[in-house]
Amino acid sequence: MDLYQAALSYVARYATSRENLRRILWRRICRHAARTGTDAPEPESVDAEIDRILERLQAMGAVDDAAYAATQVRTLRNRGRSARAIRSRLQAKGLDAQAIDTAMASDQPDSEERAAAHRYARRRRLGPYGGDSQDTERRRRALAALCRAGFSYSVAQEVVDTLPDS
């Protein structure tokens, strides 16, 4: 099994972070070992090879954590994700706090957060984008959904209490 070719194939199809690609390559090694009936190699022996592959891909520009983080922030904002949800997603992809903070710094927190909350509410048909916005039970459920999505209560309240589009 050629790990370098597997890594090239993956980055040709998907944008990814360095740590996420490391996890993907390790899972591929484990699947290969299970398929062939051999024991999985020791992590120490494979880590050096994976590090060399990642360094090579990073030198080529195929793996760039800063660019990946910036793209993900922009994409997730356009999908209506909150700052908390974006930060959580980037941490799950293995990005360090510095890369996340740098990518999130380009984001205008208040205006972008409100716009994302409106996009989320529109997509989920919450508040003014749903049915009867005066119904207290629907209002409570809309507030809860927005808060679970990571928006602050004040932003959720503002979105739910806006007048429906005419």
PEPELIN-V679465 format. One record per backbone hydrogen bond with DSSP energy under -0.5 kcal/mol. NH is the residue of the N-H (numbers start at 0). CO is the residue of the C=O. If there is no record, write none. Layout:
nh: [NH NH]
co: [CO CO]
//
This chain:
nh: [2 5 6 7 8 9 10 11 12 12 13 19 20 21 22 23 24 25 26 27 28 29 30 31 32 33 34 35 36 37 44 45 46 47 48 49 50 51 52 53 54 55 56 57 58 59 60 60 61 62 67 68 69 70 71 72 73 74 75 76 77 78 79 80 81 85 86 87 88 89 90 91 92 93 94 99 100 101 102 103 104 105 105 106 108 111 112 113 114 115 116 117 118 119 120 121 122 123 124 125 127 128 129 132 134 138 139 140 141 142 143 144 145 146 147 148 149 150 155 156 157 158 159 160 161]
co: [0 1 2 3 4 5 6 7 8 9 9 92 16 17 18 19 20 21 22 23 24 25 26 27 28 29 30 31 32 32 41 41 42 43 44 45 46 47 48 49 50 51 52 53 54 55 56 57 56 56 63 64 65 66 67 68 69 70 71 72 73 74 76 75 148 81 82 83 84 85 86 87 88 90 89 95 96 97 98 99 100 101 102 103 106 107 108 109 110 111 112 113 114 115 116 117 118 119 120 120 158 125 126 130 131 134 135 136 137 138 139 140 141 142 143 144 146 145 151 152 153 154 155 156 158]
//
